């Protein structure tokens, strides 16, 4: 099969390597230009290393981008981790059209932070979809879906890197084969079940210590490693990463403590009270520092986070 890959980052690189490894012809790779002084994009670097033509494309609707793709005369376009808007006129250029990876079970969790939100919302399952890109964001017909479990202590990092990432690479290969063989079933998304959530950024990642310990723990997990759930301490932003949840079993376990109060501290961790239990924090950082063990942060019993 002769394909073009549109994408970026480590996932795009893995998709490129997977198609090349099985003998497909990657006629070209389309990536966004890197900002001056930034590290080379992994997909861009891998394509150069393997001698695959690279097209630096800031706007996929531009005539030069569409003409570059047309000249490649590919059978199928593969969109692997694309955050830029790609218009339908670009996606229709390949002989068999274009397929796209999205890390959720569409139509649920359309949008750019589709792995974060199921964890933050306490869901037990998520997954990925391979679909046909259309004008609406993540709204095209679905060709293939794969489900994964969200375990009680999974984080954004473990769900993506350990589960969705490798499964997504394999799913793109599988879907490409189905399309090439004329066996792909395209199922329209059920709009009555659709949800959209935007980016999880600083505002969404701020901890309210008045919320239940379960809600706080899910937020920490869903923002680990990025953007990092955060609170304040002594006028500085304080980010929480690796953590454990402890549910209170008796009234005595919570008596006399304020929400956000540090109730225990060791060389390795600190425990922070929240309604319904406590958060045992193992790894953290202040806004201007590196990640450190929570016990090294200089936080004492009685300190109040988020005050």
Buried (B, 14 or more C-beta within 10 A) or exposed (E): BBBBBBBBBBBBBBBBBBBBEEEBBBBBBBBBEBEEEEEEBBBBBBBEEEEBBBBEBEBBEEEEBBEBBEEBEBBBBBBBBBEBEBBBEBBEBBEBBBBBBBBBBBBBBBBBBBBBBBBBBBBEEBBBBBBBBBEEEBBBBBBBBBEBEBEEEBBBBBBBBEBBBEBBBEBBBBBBBBBBEEEBEEEEBEEEEBBBBEEBEEEBBBBEBEBEBBBBBBBBBBBBBEBBBBBBBEEEBBBBBBBBBBEBEEEEBBEEBEBBBBBEBEEEBBBBBBBBBBBBBBBBBBEEEEEBBBBEBEBEEEBBBBB
